[in-house]
């Protein structure tokens, strides 16, 4: 399994970025997938996730709700995180991840648990600054 994340960079407050995470070795639509971030000096937190299988549900951290949108493209086996209205506090290393267990545990309707996720991308740096 490989996850290749891209799309990070430097953006001014109020700007947008779209992160991508291309997967190989796993069919994304069957598994819970998530985006996590680690701000400077802080621990890793779950930003957003989508549950796998037929009954897809999404979760967003309160800090990003209404500004970030998670999605997955089955044809390209790629997951995305569209980030709009970015704030300086969104700065951090963003990582994509897959929970290899049956759907539901990785994206249970609440914050995704990093320990549920088995496969991780390398992380991409997002810096929001003027």
Buried (B, 14 or more C-beta within 10 A) or exposed (E): EEBBBBBBEEBEEEBEBEBBBBBEEBEBBBBBBBBBBBBEEEEBBBBBBBBBEEEEEEBBBEEBEEBBBBEBEEEEBBBBBBBBEBEEEBBBBBBBBBBBBEBBBBBBEEBBBBEBBBBBBEBBEBBBEE
